C-alpha cells in the first residue's frame, strides 16, 4: 500500500510510520502529468537508502503512482503552495539529507549515492543540470513537434498524440548560476570558464531551483523554504544566499546529473501553480529587503561578500557593488528583460511555431561520465560556436516551421546550441521569453538577452525568416573584436519566387565573438533607452562612422560556399528594394543578380515558395 498521509482529507484512515532513510527526495506537485514518470525514474536510478515523499497539492496524481514501499504520498484537497508543500514533506523525513526536486525530472544512475559521497554538512549541493526531452507530439503521418502545448500537427493539420521519450539532452550542461541586482536568476556560463569554475566539485553563486540537496538539520536551521517569500518565486536565490551568508557553501557535483523539463509555454503546458507577475515581484521584494539590507538574522556574511566572491558577476557593475557595500542600494523600477526561472538554459518552451528539438536524435547515456562533457577545454582547441535566434512571433507559421527545422537540423548535426529570445514563449533551443511589444528597442533587447544567455565563444545571429545554409556556419571569425557579415545572401519574394542577390551586410548574417557583441549591444540598448532610436545609428554594428554610431566597432565580410535565403514577406521589419534604380547610391548594388528560376544550393524558386 502507498503511504498516504492525512492533511485535511485522506483516502485511508491512519498512516504508515516513516522509516529511517539516508536521503529523502521531496517532490511538491500540483497537477503534474509527469509526477509518476519522475518517481518511476528516481526509483530506477537510486542506489542508496533513499525514499521519495511527494505532495499531491490540490489533486490526486493522474496517471496514478504505482505502489512502492519507498514512496510516501501526501494529498492536500486544496493547494497550499510549493514552499508550504515542500515543508510539509520535509516534516515527514527522518533522513540525514533532503533533496527537493521538481515533478518533471530524470536522473543519472546512482545520482543519490554520488551526491551523498561528496556532501558536507554545511553545503548545499546540486548535480549538473541537463534539459529533459520528455515527449514529442506525433501525427499519423509521422510529423513530429517538440514538446509543448497540445494541438493539431502544424504541417498537415491532423490530430497528434504524445510520444513520451524521457531522455536527457547531451547539452547544455548547466553548472553555474547567479542573480542580477534585480534580483533575478541568471545562468552564469562565464564563471564556469574561469579557473575557479574548473574541476569535478565547484562553487556556484546561486541555484536554478529545480533540484538541490542539503542536510535535514540545515533545511530547518536556515528555513530555506520560508513561506514569507510566497508560494513560489526566488527559490534558488533563497536557498543559495542563505547557505552562503550563514557560512556554508553552494556546490555543483559534476560527477552526476539530472535533467529538468522546462515548460512556460502556456495552454496545457504551462506552470502548474498559478503564478502572477505580482507574486513573483512579492518574492523579489522580500529577497531584496532580507538580503540586500542584511536583515536575515542568521547571516554571518553580508551580501556584498558573496557578490565580491564571484566578481565580476553578470548584470552587476562597480556602482551596484559600491552601493551594496554602503547599504544604499536602490532597485530600478524596470530592468532589462531576462529569462524567467522556468527558462531552459533551456531550454524548453513552445509556441505555435516550434517543431524541432535540436538534440532529439541524441540520448545522454546514464552510464557516461559527465566529466567528459565538462572538462576544461585545451587552449589549442577551436572556439565554441552557438546560434542566437530572435523573433517577434508574428511570422506566417509555414515559414517559421521551415526556418526552425532547418536551424534545428544544423544545430543537431554540428552540435551548435541555440539560444532563442522571443516575444512569446516557445520551445526552440534555450528559450527566453521577452514580454515586450514589437519594436526596434525590443529587438535590440532580445539580441542582448540571447547573447548574455549564450555561453559559447562565437555566435551567429539568426533571424526567424532567413533560411540558413549549413555552409554559413563553416566560417570562424579570425579576429575577436570585429563583426563579420556573410554577404552571400539571396532575397526571395515569398509570393512570386522572384529572387535577387547583391553584396550586402545584414544583421541576420553576423558571425562574431560573443564578448564583443555583448559589449556593443549593451551600449546600444543603453543609448536607445536614453535617446531613442535614429536611423543614423543604423542596425548593423561596425558598418559606418557617423557621429550617431554606437561605438567604434569595425566590420569585415565573407561569403559562404552557398547562400542564405532571406524570405521577403508582408511582415518584414525592413522594406525590400527589388530594382537597382531604388538605390540612391549604386555602390550598394554591387554583385546584383536576378533570378526567377533557382537559387544556388536551394534549387527551384518555385519549389521553395510552395513551402512558404
C-alpha atoms as one frame of an Amber mdcrd trajectory, in Angstrom:
protein
   0.000   0.000   0.000   1.159   3.518  -0.674   1.865   5.566   2.395  -0.888
   8.141   2.043  -0.821  10.653   4.863  -3.738  12.729   6.038  -3.625  16.527
   5.899  -7.213  17.762   5.567  -8.637  14.656   3.993  -7.186  11.232   3.420
  -8.295   8.331   1.306  -7.110   5.960   4.030  -7.577   6.125   7.792  -4.316
   6.456   9.665  -0.885   6.498   8.120   2.294   4.484   7.975   5.296   5.482
  10.044   8.238   6.741   8.025  11.307   4.539   8.161  14.808   5.957   8.585
  16.450   6.623   5.224  19.705   8.356   4.392  18.106  10.642   1.797  14.544
  11.893   1.400  13.627  13.239  -2.036  10.831  15.792  -1.667   8.546  16.490
  -4.631   5.891  19.225  -4.350   3.444  18.567  -7.187   0.320  20.311  -8.419
  -1.437  18.898 -11.497   1.840  17.356 -12.675   1.258  14.950 -15.562   4.788
  13.548 -15.234   4.934  13.038 -11.481   4.508   9.263 -11.814   7.181   9.148
 -14.517   9.551  11.214 -12.380   9.098   8.922  -9.378   9.498   5.849 -11.576
  12.760   7.254 -12.940  14.036   8.055  -9.449  13.324   4.523  -8.229  15.073
   3.051 -11.269  18.234   5.061 -10.655  18.730   5.324  -6.891  21.411   3.080
  -5.401  21.400   4.184  -1.770  18.931   4.132   1.105  16.683   6.728  -0.483
  12.968   7.422  -0.198  10.524   9.678  -2.048   7.987  11.923  -0.316   5.627
  13.537  -2.821   2.905  16.069  -2.067  -0.198  15.939  -4.261  -1.013  19.589
  -3.764  -4.659  20.054  -4.658  -5.335  16.986  -6.801  -4.668  13.241  -6.949
  -1.939  12.119  -9.307  -3.010  11.373 -12.871  -1.756   8.964 -14.037  -1.638
   7.322 -10.599   1.619   6.448  -8.859   2.495   2.774  -8.519   2.658   1.263
  -5.052   6.183   1.146  -3.647   7.349   0.977  -0.046   9.958   3.640  -0.802
   7.281   6.175  -1.763   5.157   8.274   0.587   2.302  10.394  -0.741   0.594
  13.335   0.938  -2.680  14.586  -0.507  -3.980  18.114   0.047  -7.550  18.633
  -1.230  -6.686  22.301  -1.744  -3.331  23.622  -2.865  -1.152  25.240  -0.210
   1.711  26.358  -2.493   5.079  24.964  -3.477   7.086  26.153  -0.468   4.449
  25.042   2.038   4.128  21.670   0.300   7.891  21.173   0.420   7.907  21.977
   4.134   5.026  19.564   4.602   7.065  16.772   3.032  10.204  17.714   4.969
   8.354  17.310   8.270   7.887  13.621   7.495  11.540  12.996   6.731  13.859
  11.378   9.253  16.767  11.165   6.829  20.114  12.889   7.235  19.796  14.534
   3.817  16.943  16.195   1.962  16.773  16.740  -1.778  13.990  18.857  -3.247
  13.224  18.151  -6.914  10.594  19.245  -9.398   7.968  16.765 -10.573   9.273
  16.621 -14.152  12.868  15.406 -13.961  15.049  12.459 -14.967  18.197  11.298
 -13.183  21.620   9.747 -13.638  22.197   6.172 -12.480  23.268   6.246  -8.841
  22.800  10.001  -8.565  21.841   9.726  -4.888  24.965   7.796  -3.902  27.187
  10.114  -5.959  25.709  13.156  -4.246  25.935  11.738  -0.725  29.564  10.703
  -1.268  30.585  14.342  -1.803  28.333  16.075   0.741  29.498  18.210   3.657
  27.189  19.151   6.487  27.343  22.890   5.726  26.971  22.532   1.962  24.037
  22.822  -0.375  24.759  20.751  -3.477  23.242  20.281  -6.916  24.071  17.917
  -9.788  24.819  19.134 -13.298  21.534  20.252 -14.856  20.686  18.912 -18.288
  17.487  19.592 -20.204  14.845  16.895 -20.367  13.316  15.943 -23.689  10.177
  14.435 -22.234   7.992  13.933 -25.293   7.051  14.864 -28.845   3.662  15.353
 -30.434   3.290  12.946 -33.375   0.609  12.843 -36.067  -0.468   9.753 -38.081
   1.805  10.867 -40.931   4.842  10.828 -38.674   5.377  14.579 -38.390   6.897
  15.373 -35.014   6.563  18.526 -32.942   8.776  19.156 -29.953   7.135  19.114
 -26.509   4.749  21.957 -25.872   1.001  22.626 -25.742  -1.290  20.067 -27.349
  -2.820  20.736 -30.734  -3.023  19.528 -34.318   0.017  18.929 -36.488   1.399
  22.181 -37.838   2.294  20.584 -41.148  -0.803  18.578 -42.057  -3.411  19.658
 -39.516  -4.111  16.133 -38.260  -4.541  15.299 -34.593  -1.407  14.469 -32.609
  -0.643  12.097 -29.750   2.086  12.362 -27.122   5.143  10.136 -27.639   6.983
  10.004 -24.294  10.763   9.857 -24.763  12.112  10.877 -21.329  15.750  11.385
 -22.118  18.345  13.945 -21.184  19.749  16.143 -23.904  23.526  15.925 -24.281
  23.776  19.705 -23.988  23.644  22.200 -22.459  25.154  21.134 -19.149  24.436
  23.911 -16.657  26.969  24.158 -13.834  26.959  27.780 -12.711  24.250  30.253
 -11.735  23.982  33.764 -10.323  21.467  36.552  -9.819  21.493  40.141 -11.022
  20.736  43.265  -8.939  17.002  42.989  -9.661  17.441  40.271  -8.163  16.640
  37.826 -10.929  18.044  34.385 -11.666  20.702  34.149 -14.381  22.726  31.375
 -15.959  26.404  32.153 -15.312  28.300  30.400 -18.080  31.242  32.797 -17.905
  32.091  31.674 -14.374  32.345  28.059 -15.495  35.170  29.100 -17.837  37.252
  30.648 -15.064  39.958  28.600 -13.301  37.851  28.503 -10.140  34.989  27.080
 -12.191  37.012  24.030 -13.214  37.026  20.650 -11.520  34.519  17.997 -10.518
  33.141  19.843  -7.479  32.798  23.603  -7.978  31.117  26.559  -6.329  28.113
  28.422  -7.703  26.793  31.789  -6.569  23.122  30.842  -6.892  20.824  27.999
  -7.944  18.178  27.334 -10.568  15.838  25.809  -8.013  14.566  22.603  -9.618
  16.919  20.310  -7.663  19.032  20.943  -4.578  20.270  18.931  -1.610  21.361
  19.717   1.955  21.154  18.155   5.387  17.761  17.994   7.049  19.194  19.906
  10.004  20.308  22.753   7.726  16.957  22.716   5.931  15.204  23.681   9.155
  18.009  25.758  10.682  18.190  28.037   7.627  14.452  27.924   6.874  15.230
  27.537   3.167  11.551  27.366   2.226  10.402  30.468   4.080   6.719  30.891
   3.274   7.061  34.665   3.738   8.524  34.663   0.217   5.146  33.469  -1.028
   4.111  30.174  -2.534   6.645  30.300  -5.351   9.412  32.530  -6.699  13.090
  33.254  -5.947  13.522  29.706  -4.600  17.034  29.202  -5.925  18.172  32.610
  -4.699  16.737  31.969  -1.237  18.404  28.577  -0.802  21.773  29.670  -2.176
  22.044  33.010  -0.403  21.000  31.560   2.950  23.615  28.847   2.580  26.398
  31.273   1.668  25.558  34.032   4.144  25.276  31.591   7.057  28.854  30.441
   6.482  28.245  27.462   4.202  28.995  26.775   0.551  26.866  26.060  -2.517
  28.417  23.425  -4.744  27.873  21.696  -8.076  28.705  17.991  -8.305  29.793
  17.363 -11.887  30.116  13.631 -11.236  26.373  13.232 -11.727  23.409  14.938
 -13.362  19.683  15.375 -13.537  17.552  16.572 -16.437  14.784  19.136 -15.983
  11.817  19.755 -18.270  11.101  23.432 -18.881   7.575  24.491 -19.727   6.497
  28.140 -19.621   4.579  27.963 -22.856   1.056  28.407 -21.596  -2.014  26.424
 -22.511  -1.834  22.881 -21.177   1.959  23.043 -20.977   2.384  25.901 -18.550
   3.451  26.205 -14.947   1.043  24.228 -12.725   0.918  26.776  -9.914  -0.991
  29.986 -10.760   1.895  32.446 -10.759   1.237  36.106 -11.476   3.794  38.826
 -12.034   2.628  40.269  -8.729   3.505  37.023  -6.938   6.976  36.975  -8.439
   7.549  40.623  -7.564   6.487  39.874  -3.992   9.173  37.195  -3.753  11.764
  39.518  -5.289  10.845  42.358  -2.931  11.110  40.094   0.097  14.505  38.836
  -1.107  15.691  42.415  -1.700  14.706  43.565   1.752  16.009  40.474   3.526
  19.351  40.040   1.783  20.306  43.392   0.220  19.620  45.161   3.519  21.369
  42.397   5.501  18.302  41.763   7.650  18.494  37.978   7.789  19.117  37.030
  11.405  21.315  34.005  10.657  23.817  35.643   8.336  27.458  35.952   9.294
  28.442  37.464   5.949  26.988  40.480   4.100  25.562  40.021   0.613  28.372
  42.191  -0.767  30.805  39.452   0.312  29.011  36.970  -1.933  28.940  39.313
  -4.927  32.642  40.103  -4.495  33.486  36.412  -4.156  32.159  35.713  -7.659
  33.099  39.068  -9.195  32.641  40.002 -11.993  29.008  38.904 -11.829  26.632
  39.017 -14.768  24.331  42.042 -14.595  26.305  43.865 -11.881  28.549  46.914
 -12.300  31.022  48.603  -9.957  28.481  51.207  -8.910  25.989  48.489  -7.939
  28.596  46.819  -5.751  29.674  50.104  -4.187  26.086  50.908  -3.209  25.554
  47.412  -1.877  28.638  47.642   0.337  27.466  51.014   1.624  23.991  49.544
   2.140  22.454  52.265  -0.036  21.426  50.028  -2.907  18.283  51.058  -4.755
  16.352  48.943  -7.204  15.307  50.059 -10.698  11.609  50.192 -11.440  12.199
  48.299 -14.651  15.048  46.018 -15.580  16.257  44.673 -18.868  14.059  41.714
 -19.763  15.668  38.455 -18.768  14.516  34.914 -18.797  12.239  33.690 -16.062
  13.380  30.927 -13.709  11.467  28.417 -15.820  13.623  29.062 -18.854  15.797
  26.428 -20.382  19.493  27.045 -20.310  16.675  25.980 -21.935  15.667  25.310
 -22.903  12.079  24.363 -23.423   9.165  26.470 -24.062   6.900  26.483 -27.017
   4.516  28.390 -29.034   2.728  27.868 -32.273   5.851  27.828 -34.399   8.352
  25.384 -32.887   8.550  21.928 -34.334  12.100  20.651 -33.958  14.232  19.766
 -30.965  17.897  20.315 -31.737  19.022  17.170 -29.942  16.023  14.919 -30.409
  18.073  12.202 -32.054  20.720  12.093 -29.339  20.462  10.406 -25.962  22.508
  11.180 -22.888  23.731   7.889 -21.592  23.118   7.314 -17.937  26.400   5.465
 -17.714  28.568   8.086 -19.346  30.709  10.359 -17.227  29.601  13.961 -17.304
  33.188  14.940 -16.751  33.970  14.110 -20.350  31.475  16.756 -21.414  32.511
  19.312 -18.800  36.279  19.043 -18.866  38.443  22.117 -19.306  38.958  22.967
 -22.956  42.513  22.815 -24.189  43.749  26.268 -25.289  44.609  24.794 -28.673
  41.066  23.612 -29.310  38.802  25.502 -31.657  36.462  28.123 -30.189  32.918
  27.006 -29.427  30.079  28.147 -31.661  26.458  28.952 -30.909  23.351  30.399
 -32.517  21.273  33.259 -31.148  17.784  33.340 -32.630  15.334  36.194 -32.135
  11.752  36.563 -33.330   8.654  38.697 -32.801   6.455  35.580 -33.205   4.336
  37.260 -35.885   5.617  35.239 -38.808   3.480  33.038 -41.030   3.508  29.587
 -39.464   4.794  27.673 -42.510   7.795  29.974 -42.877   8.557  29.787 -39.163
   8.377  25.991 -39.220  10.654  25.746 -42.241  13.307  28.083 -40.823  13.356
  26.493 -37.382  13.516  22.988 -38.771  16.493  23.934 -40.929  18.337  25.508
 -37.997  17.414  22.586 -35.779  18.974  20.118 -38.186  22.128  22.211 -38.443
  22.317  22.519 -34.665  21.955  18.770 -34.175  24.398  17.827 -36.935  27.106
  20.275 -35.888  26.495  20.404 -32.141  25.861  24.152 -32.255  23.495  25.111
 -29.405  20.648  27.543 -29.987  19.532  30.309 -27.637  16.257  31.918 -28.703
  14.715  35.184 -27.487  11.043  35.563 -28.347   8.083  37.812 -27.589   6.005
  34.726 -26.853   7.242  31.622 -25.012   8.390  28.961 -27.449  10.240  25.678
 -27.489  13.216  26.414 -29.696  16.624  25.815 -28.205  17.249  27.535 -24.892
  14.310  29.904 -24.938  14.000  33.268 -23.226  10.589  34.912 -23.191  10.902
  38.713 -23.527   7.373  40.010 -22.790   7.557  43.328 -24.654   5.852  44.962
 -27.606   7.424  44.557 -31.038   9.803  47.377 -31.869  13.385  48.415 -32.551
  14.418  48.679 -28.903  12.713  45.390 -28.153  14.669  43.693 -30.929  17.938
  45.050 -29.528  16.964  43.812 -26.063  16.115  40.387 -27.470  19.519  40.176
 -29.121  21.288  41.267 -25.939  19.292  38.867 -23.793  20.166  35.955 -26.083
  23.821  36.983 -26.179  24.035  37.104 -22.403  22.322  33.733 -22.079  24.693
  32.071 -24.525  27.955  30.624 -23.248  29.812  29.938 -26.497  32.839  31.830
 -27.782  31.364  32.662 -31.186  27.747  33.448 -32.029  25.842  33.515 -35.303
  22.886  35.911 -35.446  19.903  34.049 -36.904  16.518  35.530 -37.752  13.129
  33.874 -37.991  12.593  34.475 -41.708  16.007  33.541 -43.090  16.854  30.057
 -44.347  20.449  29.336 -43.355  22.668  27.059 -45.372  24.962  24.729 -43.370
  27.993  26.257 -45.087  27.214  29.561 -43.327  28.459  28.000 -40.091  31.771
  26.839 -41.568  33.159  30.338 -41.118  35.175  31.116 -37.989  35.874  34.805
 -37.291  39.659  35.321 -37.337  39.535  38.436 -35.109  37.825  38.700 -31.735
  36.837  42.370 -31.976  35.356  42.501 -35.491  31.787  41.924 -36.685  31.767
  39.654 -39.748  28.913  39.685 -42.267  28.089  36.921 -44.727  27.373  38.729
 -47.988  26.264  35.578 -49.784  22.525  36.039 -49.340  19.602  35.963 -51.744
  16.285  37.715 -51.135  13.211  35.870 -52.380   9.660  37.151 -52.791   7.540
  34.657 -50.855   4.601  35.183 -53.239   6.211  35.268 -56.677   9.515  33.433
 -56.246  11.444  36.305 -57.788  14.912  36.378 -56.229  17.749  38.885 -56.155
  21.288  38.941 -54.842  23.637  41.800 -54.157  26.521  42.142 -51.735  25.066
  43.484 -48.512  25.742  43.380 -44.816  22.721  42.380 -42.743  22.379  41.689
 -39.027  20.971  38.281 -39.952  24.358  37.399 -41.443  26.576  38.308 -38.480
  29.225  35.993 -37.056  31.172  37.471 -34.149  32.868  36.662 -30.890  30.195
  36.844 -28.231  32.036  39.139 -25.830  32.410  41.818 -28.499  28.720  41.554
 -29.360  27.618  41.754 -25.716  29.671  44.899 -25.181  28.213  46.528 -28.287
  24.564  45.642 -27.637  24.700  46.683 -24.003  25.756  50.126 -25.131  23.231
  50.123 -27.984  20.347  49.340 -25.630  21.529  51.971 -23.166  21.721  54.636
 -25.901  18.302  53.862 -27.354  16.688  53.784 -23.921  18.154  57.202 -23.183
  17.823  58.988 -26.525  15.553  56.859 -28.691  16.484  55.219 -31.993  17.707
  57.132 -35.013  18.153  55.618 -38.452  21.537  57.339 -38.471  22.571  54.969
 -35.704  21.908  52.093 -38.077  21.191  48.462 -37.340  24.458  46.862 -38.452
  27.344  47.169 -35.968  30.644  48.419 -37.338  29.396  49.428 -40.789  29.702
  53.238 -40.621  31.461  56.081 -38.818  28.625  58.574 -38.450  28.548  60.546
 -35.191  25.383  58.659 -34.220  27.177  55.284 -34.248  27.043  53.146 -31.136
  30.798  52.657 -30.832  33.953  52.260 -32.868  33.379  48.621 -33.764  34.644
  47.550 -37.169  33.323  45.010 -39.629  34.513  42.757 -42.427  32.729  40.356
 -44.740  32.926  36.836 -46.079  30.886  34.682 -48.423  29.791  31.173 -47.548
  30.000  28.416 -50.158  26.234  28.528 -50.626  23.906  31.438 -49.885  21.393
  32.032 -47.160  17.855  32.852 -48.286  16.181  35.961 -46.867  12.433  35.393
 -47.225  10.648  38.636 -48.038   7.018  38.737 -46.973   4.434  41.269 -45.919
   5.567  41.244 -42.298   9.280  42.010 -42.748  10.772  44.516 -40.324  12.501
  46.372 -43.168  11.323  47.096 -46.745  12.773  45.396 -49.828  14.184  47.142
 -52.893  13.662  44.836 -55.845  15.180  47.123 -58.506  18.637  48.654 -58.727
  17.025  52.009 -59.518  15.599  52.148 -55.992  19.098  52.621 -54.588  20.220
  56.242 -54.465  23.837  55.129 -54.327  24.571  52.419 -56.865  27.639  51.238
 -54.966  25.202  49.342 -52.761  24.096  47.209 -55.723  27.471  45.531 -56.205
  27.127  41.921 -57.377  23.494  42.356 -58.483  21.862  39.170 -59.830  18.191
  38.442 -60.503  16.517  35.082 -60.989  13.021  33.715 -61.430  14.326  30.187
 -61.744  16.604  28.980 -58.949  18.940  29.920 -56.103  22.320  28.168 -55.896
  22.256  25.393 -53.332  18.483  25.651 -52.833  17.004  24.578 -56.134  13.994
  25.964 -57.965  12.443  29.092 -56.503   9.003  27.804 -57.499   9.509  24.783
 -55.263  10.784  26.931 -52.415   7.779  29.239 -52.298   5.406  26.264 -52.249
   6.847  25.521 -48.811   6.157  29.081 -47.633
